Amino acid sequence: MLKLIIAGLFFTALASLAAGLYFLLRDQQDSTRLLTSLKFRIVICVLLVVVIVYGFWSGNLTNQSPWGQIHS
């Protein structure tokens, strides 16, 4: 379930990025939709980082890389 939330937040951030590009290219100079898109993307990315940190802290996400398994 946690991986689905992470994927959803990631794709939402990508959609906001695409919307920001569209607003940058098509909107008039006095429009605030680009700034609103940026604010939304920042909030989504902060939530994404918080969910990932929570996933590692709770043990729901683990490091599967070979170099992460080496213990001294």
N, C-alpha and C positions, 0 to 999 in steps of 0.2 A: 504493500500500500504506500509506503514511504517513497519508493522509487517512482510510482505513478505521480505522486505530488511533485517530486523533483522534476520529472519530465514535463508535467503540466506547467510549472512555473518557468521552466526553460523555454518552452515553446511560446508561452505568453510574452516573455521578454523579447523573443525573436519577432513576434507579431508587432509588439510595440516599437521595436527598432525599424521594422519595415514601414509602419505607419508614420514614424518620425521622418523617414526618408521621403515618403510621399508628401507629407506636409511641408518639408523643406523645399521640395521642388515645385509644388503646385500652389501653395497658399500665398495670399497677399502679404505684404510686409507688416501690416498691423495685426495679423492673426496671432493668437496665443496657443493654438493647437500644438505647435511644435514644443513649446515649453511644457504644456500639460502632458504630452507624450513622454518627455524626458523625466518629469517627476514620477509618472506612473512606472516607467522602466526602472528608475532608481529604487522605488519601493519594492517592486517585484524582485530585483536582484538582491536586495538586502534580505528579503524573506527567503530567497533561494539559499543564500549563504547560511542563514540561521537554521533552516531545515537540514542542510547538509551537516553542519556542526552538531546539531541534535542527533542526527542519524549515527554519526561516529561515536558520540558520547554515550548513546543508549545501547550501542552494539548492533543496531539494525543494519548499518553499513560497515563493511570491513574492507581492509586493504588486501587485494588479491594479487598484487604485483610480486614477482619473485624477490626483488630486493627489499621489500617490506617485511619478509618473513625471516630475515637474518637476525639472530639474537647473539649478542656478544657473550 
